[in-house]
C-alpha cells in the first residue's frame, strides 16, 4: 500500500475518529470517574495484569461502537454513488479494500496502544516490581478485537448499504456483548449466564476483582481464532464483487467460530486461572507476601515482628507464629480460612491498603486478636462494627489510655452509632478487673476465629447472655 495514499486517507476520512473514540473515551472513563478501578490491588494502575484486564473491560462499550464506526465508514462508496465507478477501475478489489481497512486498523491500534501505554507508565511508576508476561496477550487480543470489529462493520455495510446498517450493528453487538458478559457472583471467578464458550466469543471481560487471576492460554488462542475469522469475513465482504463472493465471505467467520468453540474452555474455572508465579510466597523470616507484592515485604517484615512479639506477650503459646498474605482467591462474601497460628494479611482491606509504620503494626495486632472473617471491607462505612471491635482489642493490648480507632470513624448514621457503642464498651471494659478484661478479650478472639454470628460488642461488654 502506498504510504502517501494512506496518509491522505487518514487525513480525509473517518478513520482517525475510531482510534480517538477508544483513546479519549477510555481515558475519560478512567480519570473523570472515581470508580473501583482506582481501588485495591486489582486497580487499573496497581498491577500489569489488572491494567490489561481493565482495558479489556471497556470493550463492552467500545467494541459495539467501533463496529458501528466501521459500518459508517463502509457506507462511503454508496453515499458518494461511486461504487459502480470504482468497480470499473483496473485496481484489484482487495487492494481497494486494503486502503480503508488499513487506515481504520492503524488508528485503532494506535489509539488502543496509547491507552495501554498510559496505563503501563503509571504501573511502572507505581510500587509494583512484578511484570508478568501474561499481560501482553490480554492487550493484544483486545487490539485485534477492535480491528476485527471495525473491518467487519465496514464489510457488512458495503454488502448491505443502508442507512440503518450502522445503528443496527451497534445495537446488535451491544445487546450480544451485554448478554454474554452478564456476570454471576458464584465462586471466586466471574461467570456468565450464557454458556462459557459462547460468552468468550465476546472480547470484553468482567471487572477485575482479584489481582492474582489472569486469563488462560486457551482463552487467548480461542479468541484469536474467532477474531481472525471475523476479520477475514469483514475484509472479504469489503473486497467482494458479486453475490457469490459475498456468500463465500462468511466462510472465515464460521471456520473461526468452529475452531474457537473447540478450543475455548467450557468452565469458568478454566477461563480465569491463578498466576502461580505472582501468587508464590516470598518470605523474610516468619513474614511472607506474594511475589506480586514483593515491594511490601520489607515494611511488613519489620512491623510483623513487632506485632508477633506483642501477641506472644499477650497470648503465650496460643500466639500466632507467622504473618502471611492471603493468596487464595475467593468470592465476595466468602469467609477466609482463618488459623490461630497465622496472621492473614489482605492488602485489599482498608486496614492494610495504605497502612505503614505504627498503623501497620496495629493492623497486624488486630488481625491476630480479632480477625475479620470476610475481609474486603474497602468501601466507606462497611465493616464499622469489625473495625470498632479490633480497635478496642488493639487499644487494650497496647495499654492505650483511650480508645484509638484503627481507621477514620465515618460519618454515616450506622458508623456514628457503632462508635458511640464502642466508646461505651471501652469504658466498661477498662472499668472491669484485669482478669475479667483478659477473659473478655479471649472470648472475643474465640468468637472471631469461629466466625459465629452475634453482637460482639455486647460480648465484649460482658453481656453475651443478654
Phi, psi and omega in degrees: 000133181293126183296324180294319179295321178296320178296321177297318179299319180292325182285327191250007184240182180277354188305314182300334182293330180298310178295324181294322179298315181295313183291303184293318180297317180294316179296325178296317179297313185291319188264337183262349180242128179275079183260184183289348178291352176261002188241147171080177182285349176256025179288169185299323183249016183274317183219159181295316182295316180293326176299314180294321180291326178292324176293325175293325179301322181290347177296342175301332178260317188280329183298308177299322181293321179294323175300318178294320177297318177298322179294319177299318178297323181290343178276002187301314183295318181291324179294322180275357179057041180247006185300313181294323180295318182292330179295331182278354180284153181287350181293129180303150184297323182292331178285324175296323180287329184293330183296302179294324179296318178295324179295313180294317181298318182293320180288321178294317179297320179293316180297313180291324177298321177293324177299313178296323178297317179299314178294319182296322178297318180293322177295317182296327180277352181277192186281343185287144176240002182265125180240097180282140178291341185288350181287331185293314176301327178299315180288320182295320178295324177297315178298318178298321179298318179295314180296313181297319179297317181294314180294323176297317177299320177298316182294317179296318180295324178290324178284328179236075186285081180228150183296336181273353182299310180301309179296327178295320178294318180298311181296317180298313180291326179294315179294318180296314180296318179297320179293316182289333186271345186307111185274152170258164184256019182272127177081171182283347181249147179296147177221165181244155175291336178276173174304140184299320180295317178294320181299327182283356172288342172274131181285346179287151179237162175291159181298133182294135178240333184238125184289340183272354180269140176219169178278143182283164180296327178294330176293314179300315182294312181298316180292325177297316179298317180295315182289326175295322175296319177296318178297317180298318178294318179299315180291322179296320176295323181292328182261356186292139174233106181107160184294320182297318179296324179292322178294319179292339183294340181281349182299313181303317183291325178291317178295316179299319179294318180297314179295319181297316182294336177279344183255322185298143181292147182275340185242145178301327181294340175265355178273307176257119182238157179284131173287100187298327179291318179293326183277349180299140184274137174243128191240151170230094187068230182275004184251127183229142173228167176286157179300328179296332180249031182304328183292344180272353189294317185300311180293318181294325179296315180298310183287331178295319177299318179298314182295318179296324178296317178297316182294324177295321178294331181273319191252347180064233182292342181275000184286150175294154184254349185208164175238129183219138174289136179286113183248024179253115178298144178209157181286156175298132181092350177279140179288154175275158176276084184284147176219138180290346180273347187228136170269112182275136180241130175234111184287357172276346178285149179300327181299326188248351187305311183235016185287135176217162175060224182298325180299323178291320177300315180295321179297319180293320178297320180297323179287336176279332182265315185217071184293152176276126184292332189247332178063199177056029177276070187251020177241158187299127174085344182285142176069025181299324180296316179295318180296320179296315179298315180295323178297319178297315182297317181289318179298323176293317183296325183263009176058040176292141180291337177216165183293125179247112180296140177289331179224171175301146189288334184091160186242355181285166186298319181296316180295319180298316179295319180300315183285332173296316177295321181296320178298319180293319179295321178298314179298320180291322179295317181291337180277347181281159176298152182306318181296321179292321177301311181297321180297320180292320178295319178298320179295319177297318181294319179297319179293323180295316181288334178277347181058028180283145180288164178138165180276102185283339173295320176295320178299317181291333179278001180083022183239037182297333182275356183289000000 
